[in-house]
Structures are given as C-alpha cells and as structure tokens.
Amino acid sequence: MTAVLYSDAIRERWRRPRHRGDLPGATGTAEDVNPLCGDRVRFAVQVNDGTVAAARFTGDSCAICTASADVTAELATGRPAAEAAKLGTEDVLEVLRADVRPTRMRCVTLPLSVLGMALAR
C-alpha cells in the first residue's frame, strides 16, 4: 500500500481554490516568499468595522501552500480582524485533514503569516 502524499482536501483546494484572485478595494495587502522552496503568496483583505469582509490570495505556490492559503482566506472571512490575525497552523490543518511533514510545515504557515501582515496594514 502506498502512502497518500496529499489529502483529498489539499488536492481539491489546490485544483479549485475558492478564494484565489484579486480584491478590488482591499484595505490591506502583503506578500512574502519562502526562499527555501520559492512559494510566493500575496494576501489582500478588506476590513469593514473591524471585521474581515473579504480575503483573497494570489501567488505561485505548491499544492500544500495553495490549499493553506485558500483555507486561511476562508477562515478569516467574517471574523473580527483581531481574531483572524490569531488563526494558527492547527486551524488550517484541521480543515485540510492532513498530516503534513515537519519539512513542509512552512508551506502551511506562510499564508498565515502573510494574512497577519495584511491585517496589520
């Protein structure tokens, strides 16, 4: 029996991300790169009255990072900005239903840190 590299949730979010694209009228944007693998993620958020009204991402990244960015945008939308900024790795992994190896964990955390930077602007 061969091990499954990506969960169904990762494959689905990578192939058909729900929150990928530009966000006209964004109130905050940020971008960062993982120099070890080349993943690049840009987040745009629109915060209205302290709540994340919308979050979108763009960039060039691996399947895990793309799936993580999509989940991060989904989890942030509708939450108070301060709460969205505190989203963590466990929150994303719970949705992805994946056991990500420690060597690939930065693929999960990059979108979280970029979201935090976008919310801080």
Rosetta constraint file for C-alpha pairs under 8 A:
AtomPair CA 6 CA 10 HARMONIC 5.90 0.50
AtomPair CA 6 CA 11 HARMONIC 6.37 0.50
AtomPair CA 6 CA 64 HARMONIC 7.85 0.50
AtomPair CA 6 CA 98 HARMONIC 7.13 0.50
AtomPair CA 7 CA 11 HARMONIC 6.38 0.50
AtomPair CA 7 CA 96 HARMONIC 7.06 0.50
AtomPair CA 7 CA 97 HARMONIC 6.57 0.50
AtomPair CA 7 CA 98 HARMONIC 5.57 0.50
AtomPair CA 8 CA 12 HARMONIC 6.06 0.50
AtomPair CA 9 CA 13 HARMONIC 6.05 0.50
AtomPair CA 9 CA 67 HARMONIC 7.86 0.50
AtomPair CA 9 CA 95 HARMONIC 7.58 0.50
AtomPair CA 9 CA 96 HARMONIC 5.17 0.50
AtomPair CA 9 CA 97 HARMONIC 6.75 0.50
AtomPair CA 9 CA 98 HARMONIC 8.00 0.50
AtomPair CA 10 CA 14 HARMONIC 5.95 0.50
AtomPair CA 10 CA 63 HARMONIC 6.78 0.50
AtomPair CA 10 CA 64 HARMONIC 6.25 0.50
AtomPair CA 10 CA 67 HARMONIC 5.36 0.50
AtomPair CA 10 CA 68 HARMONIC 7.96 0.50
AtomPair CA 10 CA 96 HARMONIC 5.85 0.50
AtomPair CA 10 CA 98 HARMONIC 7.71 0.50
AtomPair CA 11 CA 15 HARMONIC 6.10 0.50
AtomPair CA 11 CA 63 HARMONIC 7.06 0.50
AtomPair CA 11 CA 67 HARMONIC 7.67 0.50
AtomPair CA 12 CA 16 HARMONIC 5.85 0.50
AtomPair CA 12 CA 17 HARMONIC 7.46 0.50
AtomPair CA 12 CA 67 HARMONIC 7.97 0.50
AtomPair CA 13 CA 17 HARMONIC 4.68 0.50
AtomPair CA 13 CA 18 HARMONIC 7.33 0.50
AtomPair CA 13 CA 66 HARMONIC 7.21 0.50
AtomPair CA 13 CA 67 HARMONIC 4.77 0.50
AtomPair CA 13 CA 70 HARMONIC 6.66 0.50
AtomPair CA 13 CA 71 HARMONIC 7.91 0.50
AtomPair CA 14 CA 63 HARMONIC 5.22 0.50
AtomPair CA 14 CA 64 HARMONIC 7.42 0.50
AtomPair CA 14 CA 66 HARMONIC 5.64 0.50
AtomPair CA 14 CA 67 HARMONIC 5.11 0.50
AtomPair CA 17 CA 66 HARMONIC 7.68 0.50
AtomPair CA 17 CA 67 HARMONIC 7.09 0.50
AtomPair CA 17 CA 70 HARMONIC 5.86 0.50
AtomPair CA 18 CA 70 HARMONIC 6.48 0.50
AtomPair CA 19 CA 55 HARMONIC 7.12 0.50
AtomPair CA 19 CA 56 HARMONIC 5.13 0.50
AtomPair CA 19 CA 57 HARMONIC 6.52 0.50
AtomPair CA 19 CA 70 HARMONIC 5.52 0.50
AtomPair CA 19 CA 73 HARMONIC 6.35 0.50
AtomPair CA 19 CA 74 HARMONIC 6.97 0.50
AtomPair CA 20 CA 56 HARMONIC 5.45 0.50
AtomPair CA 20 CA 57 HARMONIC 4.95 0.50
AtomPair CA 20 CA 58 HARMONIC 5.72 0.50
AtomPair CA 20 CA 70 HARMONIC 6.86 0.50
AtomPair CA 21 CA 56 HARMONIC 5.79 0.50
AtomPair CA 21 CA 57 HARMONIC 5.83 0.50
AtomPair CA 21 CA 58 HARMONIC 5.67 0.50
AtomPair CA 22 CA 44 HARMONIC 7.36 0.50
AtomPair CA 22 CA 56 HARMONIC 6.35 0.50
AtomPair CA 22 CA 57 HARMONIC 7.03 0.50
AtomPair CA 22 CA 58 HARMONIC 7.05 0.50
AtomPair CA 23 CA 44 HARMONIC 6.14 0.50
AtomPair CA 23 CA 45 HARMONIC 7.28 0.50
AtomPair CA 23 CA 46 HARMONIC 7.85 0.50
AtomPair CA 23 CA 54 HARMONIC 7.92 0.50
AtomPair CA 23 CA 55 HARMONIC 7.43 0.50
AtomPair CA 23 CA 56 HARMONIC 6.16 0.50
AtomPair CA 25 CA 46 HARMONIC 6.90 0.50
AtomPair CA 26 CA 44 HARMONIC 5.76 0.50
AtomPair CA 26 CA 45 HARMONIC 5.24 0.50
AtomPair CA 26 CA 46 HARMONIC 4.59 0.50
AtomPair CA 26 CA 47 HARMONIC 7.81 0.50
AtomPair CA 27 CA 44 HARMONIC 7.53 0.50
AtomPair CA 27 CA 45 HARMONIC 5.97 0.50
AtomPair CA 27 CA 46 HARMONIC 4.85 0.50
AtomPair CA 27 CA 47 HARMONIC 6.19 0.50
AtomPair CA 27 CA 121 HARMONIC 7.61 0.50
AtomPair CA 28 CA 44 HARMONIC 5.75 0.50
AtomPair CA 28 CA 45 HARMONIC 5.31 0.50
AtomPair CA 28 CA 46 HARMONIC 6.60 0.50
AtomPair CA 28 CA 47 HARMONIC 7.94 0.50
AtomPair CA 28 CA 118 HARMONIC 4.83 0.50
AtomPair CA 28 CA 119 HARMONIC 5.99 0.50
AtomPair CA 28 CA 120 HARMONIC 7.51 0.50
AtomPair CA 28 CA 121 HARMONIC 5.22 0.50
AtomPair CA 29 CA 42 HARMONIC 7.14 0.50
AtomPair CA 29 CA 43 HARMONIC 5.52 0.50
AtomPair CA 29 CA 44 HARMONIC 4.36 0.50
AtomPair CA 29 CA 45 HARMONIC 6.37 0.50
AtomPair CA 29 CA 117 HARMONIC 7.59 0.50
AtomPair CA 29 CA 118 HARMONIC 4.49 0.50
AtomPair CA 29 CA 119 HARMONIC 7.64 0.50
AtomPair CA 29 CA 121 HARMONIC 7.18 0.50
AtomPair CA 30 CA 42 HARMONIC 5.61 0.50
AtomPair CA 30 CA 43 HARMONIC 5.49 0.50
AtomPair CA 30 CA 44 HARMONIC 6.78 0.50
AtomPair CA 30 CA 114 HARMONIC 5.88 0.50
AtomPair CA 30 CA 115 HARMONIC 7.22 0.50
AtomPair CA 30 CA 117 HARMONIC 5.83 0.50
AtomPair CA 30 CA 118 HARMONIC 4.72 0.50
AtomPair CA 31 CA 40 HARMONIC 7.26 0.50
AtomPair CA 31 CA 41 HARMONIC 5.63 0.50
AtomPair CA 31 CA 42 HARMONIC 4.08 0.50
AtomPair CA 31 CA 43 HARMONIC 6.34 0.50
AtomPair CA 31 CA 114 HARMONIC 6.00 0.50
AtomPair CA 32 CA 40 HARMONIC 5.88 0.50
AtomPair CA 32 CA 41 HARMONIC 5.80 0.50
AtomPair CA 32 CA 42 HARMONIC 6.65 0.50
AtomPair CA 32 CA 110 HARMONIC 7.58 0.50
AtomPair CA 32 CA 114 HARMONIC 6.33 0.50
AtomPair CA 33 CA 38 HARMONIC 6.31 0.50
AtomPair CA 33 CA 39 HARMONIC 5.60 0.50
AtomPair CA 33 CA 40 HARMONIC 4.35 0.50
AtomPair CA 33 CA 41 HARMONIC 6.52 0.50
AtomPair CA 33 CA 110 HARMONIC 7.82 0.50
AtomPair CA 34 CA 38 HARMONIC 5.37 0.50
AtomPair CA 34 CA 39 HARMONIC 5.27 0.50
AtomPair CA 34 CA 40 HARMONIC 6.54 0.50
AtomPair CA 34 CA 106 HARMONIC 7.63 0.50
AtomPair CA 34 CA 110 HARMONIC 7.26 0.50
AtomPair CA 35 CA 39 HARMONIC 7.43 0.50
AtomPair CA 38 CA 61 HARMONIC 7.28 0.50
AtomPair CA 39 CA 59 HARMONIC 7.76 0.50
AtomPair CA 39 CA 60 HARMONIC 5.90 0.50
AtomPair CA 39 CA 61 HARMONIC 4.29 0.50
AtomPair CA 39 CA 62 HARMONIC 6.56 0.50
AtomPair CA 39 CA 65 HARMONIC 7.33 0.50
AtomPair CA 39 CA 107 HARMONIC 7.54 0.50
AtomPair CA 40 CA 59 HARMONIC 5.27 0.50
AtomPair CA 40 CA 60 HARMONIC 5.25 0.50
AtomPair CA 40 CA 61 HARMONIC 5.79 0.50
AtomPair CA 41 CA 57 HARMONIC 6.80 0.50
AtomPair CA 41 CA 58 HARMONIC 5.97 0.50
AtomPair CA 41 CA 59 HARMONIC 4.58 0.50
AtomPair CA 41 CA 60 HARMONIC 6.64 0.50
AtomPair CA 41 CA 61 HARMONIC 7.05 0.50
AtomPair CA 41 CA 69 HARMONIC 7.78 0.50
AtomPair CA 41 CA 110 HARMONIC 7.45 0.50
AtomPair CA 41 CA 111 HARMONIC 6.43 0.50
AtomPair CA 41 CA 114 HARMONIC 7.23 0.50
AtomPair CA 42 CA 57 HARMONIC 5.46 0.50
AtomPair CA 42 CA 58 HARMONIC 5.25 0.50
AtomPair CA 42 CA 59 HARMONIC 5.84 0.50
AtomPair CA 42 CA 114 HARMONIC 6.91 0.50
AtomPair CA 43 CA 55 HARMONIC 7.08 0.50
AtomPair CA 43 CA 56 HARMONIC 5.84 0.50
AtomPair CA 43 CA 57 HARMONIC 4.48 0.50
AtomPair CA 43 CA 58 HARMONIC 6.68 0.50
AtomPair CA 43 CA 111 HARMONIC 7.73 0.50
AtomPair CA 43 CA 114 HARMONIC 6.32 0.50
AtomPair CA 43 CA 115 HARMONIC 5.87 0.50
AtomPair CA 43 CA 118 HARMONIC 6.41 0.50
AtomPair CA 44 CA 55 HARMONIC 5.76 0.50
AtomPair CA 44 CA 56 HARMONIC 5.39 0.50
AtomPair CA 44 CA 57 HARMONIC 6.27 0.50
AtomPair CA 44 CA 115 HARMONIC 7.86 0.50
AtomPair CA 44 CA 118 HARMONIC 6.49 0.50
AtomPair CA 45 CA 52 HARMONIC 6.84 0.50
AtomPair CA 45 CA 53 HARMONIC 7.64 0.50
AtomPair CA 45 CA 54 HARMONIC 5.70 0.50
AtomPair CA 45 CA 55 HARMONIC 4.42 0.50
AtomPair CA 45 CA 56 HARMONIC 6.54 0.50
AtomPair CA 45 CA 115 HARMONIC 7.98 0.50
AtomPair CA 45 CA 118 HARMONIC 6.62 0.50
AtomPair CA 45 CA 119 HARMONIC 6.93 0.50
AtomPair CA 46 CA 52 HARMONIC 5.91 0.50
AtomPair CA 46 CA 53 HARMONIC 5.54 0.50
AtomPair CA 46 CA 54 HARMONIC 5.20 0.50
AtomPair CA 46 CA 55 HARMONIC 6.48 0.50
AtomPair CA 47 CA 51 HARMONIC 5.30 0.50
AtomPair CA 47 CA 52 HARMONIC 4.44 0.50
AtomPair CA 47 CA 53 HARMONIC 5.49 0.50
AtomPair CA 47 CA 54 HARMONIC 7.21 0.50
AtomPair CA 47 CA 81 HARMONIC 7.08 0.50
AtomPair CA 48 CA 52 HARMONIC 6.47 0.50
AtomPair CA 48 CA 53 HARMONIC 6.12 0.50
AtomPair CA 50 CA 80 HARMONIC 5.71 0.50
AtomPair CA 50 CA 81 HARMONIC 5.69 0.50
AtomPair CA 50 CA 82 HARMONIC 7.92 0.50
AtomPair CA 51 CA 77 HARMONIC 7.98 0.50
AtomPair CA 51 CA 78 HARMONIC 6.23 0.50
AtomPair CA 51 CA 79 HARMONIC 5.60 0.50
AtomPair CA 51 CA 80 HARMONIC 4.13 0.50
AtomPair CA 51 CA 81 HARMONIC 5.15 0.50
AtomPair CA 52 CA 76 HARMONIC 6.48 0.50
AtomPair CA 52 CA 77 HARMONIC 5.16 0.50
AtomPair CA 52 CA 78 HARMONIC 5.31 0.50
AtomPair CA 52 CA 79 HARMONIC 5.68 0.50
AtomPair CA 52 CA 80 HARMONIC 6.05 0.50
AtomPair CA 52 CA 81 HARMONIC 5.53 0.50
AtomPair CA 52 CA 84 HARMONIC 7.67 0.50
AtomPair CA 53 CA 77 HARMONIC 5.78 0.50
AtomPair CA 53 CA 78 HARMONIC 5.68 0.50
AtomPair CA 54 CA 73 HARMONIC 7.90 0.50
AtomPair CA 54 CA 77 HARMONIC 5.35 0.50
AtomPair CA 54 CA 78 HARMONIC 7.43 0.50
AtomPair CA 55 CA 73 HARMONIC 5.12 0.50
AtomPair CA 55 CA 74 HARMONIC 7.38 0.50
AtomPair CA 55 CA 76 HARMONIC 6.99 0.50
AtomPair CA 55 CA 77 HARMONIC 6.05 0.50
AtomPair CA 56 CA 70 HARMONIC 7.94 0.50
AtomPair CA 56 CA 73 HARMONIC 6.04 0.50
AtomPair CA 57 CA 69 HARMONIC 6.68 0.50
AtomPair CA 57 CA 70 HARMONIC 7.30 0.50
AtomPair CA 57 CA 73 HARMONIC 7.30 0.50
AtomPair CA 61 CA 65 HARMONIC 5.78 0.50
AtomPair CA 61 CA 66 HARMONIC 5.80 0.50
AtomPair CA 62 CA 66 HARMONIC 6.05 0.50
AtomPair CA 62 CA 107 HARMONIC 7.62 0.50
AtomPair CA 63 CA 67 HARMONIC 6.02 0.50
AtomPair CA 64 CA 68 HARMONIC 6.02 0.50
AtomPair CA 64 CA 107 HARMONIC 5.92 0.50
AtomPair CA 64 CA 108 HARMONIC 6.46 0.50
AtomPair CA 65 CA 69 HARMONIC 6.07 0.50
AtomPair CA 65 CA 107 HARMONIC 4.50 0.50
AtomPair CA 65 CA 108 HARMONIC 5.45 0.50
AtomPair CA 65 CA 110 HARMONIC 7.31 0.50
AtomPair CA 65 CA 111 HARMONIC 7.09 0.50
AtomPair CA 66 CA 70 HARMONIC 6.23 0.50
AtomPair CA 67 CA 71 HARMONIC 6.24 0.50
AtomPair CA 67 CA 96 HARMONIC 7.64 0.50
AtomPair CA 68 CA 72 HARMONIC 5.94 0.50
AtomPair CA 68 CA 92 HARMONIC 6.39 0.50
AtomPair CA 68 CA 96 HARMONIC 7.63 0.50
AtomPair CA 68 CA 107 HARMONIC 7.53 0.50
AtomPair CA 68 CA 108 HARMONIC 5.35 0.50
AtomPair CA 68 CA 109 HARMONIC 7.77 0.50
AtomPair CA 68 CA 111 HARMONIC 6.54 0.50
AtomPair CA 69 CA 73 HARMONIC 6.15 0.50
AtomPair CA 69 CA 108 HARMONIC 7.82 0.50
AtomPair CA 69 CA 111 HARMONIC 4.99 0.50
AtomPair CA 69 CA 112 HARMONIC 7.43 0.50
AtomPair CA 70 CA 74 HARMONIC 6.29 0.50
AtomPair CA 71 CA 75 HARMONIC 6.05 0.50
AtomPair CA 71 CA 92 HARMONIC 6.26 0.50
AtomPair CA 71 CA 95 HARMONIC 7.16 0.50
AtomPair CA 71 CA 96 HARMONIC 7.77 0.50
AtomPair CA 72 CA 76 HARMONIC 6.08 0.50
AtomPair CA 72 CA 87 HARMONIC 7.86 0.50
AtomPair CA 72 CA 92 HARMONIC 6.52 0.50
AtomPair CA 72 CA 111 HARMONIC 6.85 0.50
AtomPair CA 72 CA 112 HARMONIC 6.50 0.50
AtomPair CA 72 CA 115 HARMONIC 7.82 0.50
AtomPair CA 73 CA 77 HARMONIC 6.22 0.50
AtomPair CA 75 CA 79 HARMONIC 7.67 0.50
AtomPair CA 75 CA 84 HARMONIC 7.41 0.50
AtomPair CA 75 CA 87 HARMONIC 7.96 0.50
AtomPair CA 76 CA 81 HARMONIC 7.69 0.50
AtomPair CA 76 CA 84 HARMONIC 4.84 0.50
AtomPair CA 76 CA 85 HARMONIC 7.92 0.50
AtomPair CA 76 CA 87 HARMONIC 7.73 0.50
AtomPair CA 77 CA 84 HARMONIC 7.89 0.50
AtomPair CA 79 CA 83 HARMONIC 6.35 0.50
AtomPair CA 79 CA 84 HARMONIC 5.86 0.50
AtomPair CA 80 CA 84 HARMONIC 6.21 0.50
AtomPair CA 81 CA 85 HARMONIC 6.12 0.50
AtomPair CA 81 CA 119 HARMONIC 6.76 0.50
AtomPair CA 82 CA 86 HARMONIC 6.73 0.50
AtomPair CA 83 CA 87 HARMONIC 6.90 0.50
AtomPair CA 84 CA 116 HARMONIC 7.92 0.50
AtomPair CA 85 CA 115 HARMONIC 6.99 0.50
AtomPair CA 85 CA 116 HARMONIC 4.98 0.50
AtomPair CA 85 CA 119 HARMONIC 6.77 0.50
AtomPair CA 86 CA 116 HARMONIC 7.83 0.50
AtomPair CA 87 CA 91 HARMONIC 6.41 0.50
AtomPair CA 87 CA 112 HARMONIC 7.05 0.50
AtomPair CA 88 CA 92 HARMONIC 6.79 0.50
AtomPair CA 88 CA 109 HARMONIC 7.92 0.50
AtomPair CA 88 CA 112 HARMONIC 6.99 0.50
AtomPair CA 89 CA 93 HARMONIC 6.13 0.50
AtomPair CA 89 CA 108 HARMONIC 6.83 0.50
AtomPair CA 89 CA 109 HARMONIC 6.22 0.50
AtomPair CA 89 CA 112 HARMONIC 7.67 0.50
AtomPair CA 90 CA 94 HARMONIC 5.97 0.50
AtomPair CA 91 CA 95 HARMONIC 6.83 0.50
AtomPair CA 92 CA 96 HARMONIC 6.26 0.50
AtomPair CA 92 CA 108 HARMONIC 7.59 0.50
AtomPair CA 93 CA 97 HARMONIC 5.74 0.50
AtomPair CA 93 CA 98 HARMONIC 6.03 0.50
AtomPair CA 93 CA 99 HARMONIC 7.68 0.50
AtomPair CA 93 CA 108 HARMONIC 7.98 0.50
AtomPair CA 94 CA 98 HARMONIC 7.52 0.50
AtomPair CA 100 CA 104 HARMONIC 6.36 0.50
AtomPair CA 100 CA 105 HARMONIC 6.38 0.50
AtomPair CA 101 CA 105 HARMONIC 6.43 0.50
AtomPair CA 104 CA 108 HARMONIC 7.34 0.50
AtomPair CA 105 CA 109 HARMONIC 6.38 0.50
AtomPair CA 106 CA 110 HARMONIC 5.73 0.50
AtomPair CA 107 CA 111 HARMONIC 7.80 0.50
AtomPair CA 108 CA 112 HARMONIC 7.52 0.50
AtomPair CA 109 CA 113 HARMONIC 6.34 0.50
AtomPair CA 110 CA 114 HARMONIC 6.24 0.50
AtomPair CA 111 CA 115 HARMONIC 6.04 0.50
AtomPair CA 112 CA 116 HARMONIC 6.31 0.50
AtomPair CA 113 CA 117 HARMONIC 6.35 0.50
AtomPair CA 114 CA 118 HARMONIC 6.22 0.50
AtomPair CA 115 CA 119 HARMONIC 6.17 0.50
AtomPair CA 116 CA 120 HARMONIC 6.24 0.50
AtomPair CA 117 CA 121 HARMONIC 6.72 0.50
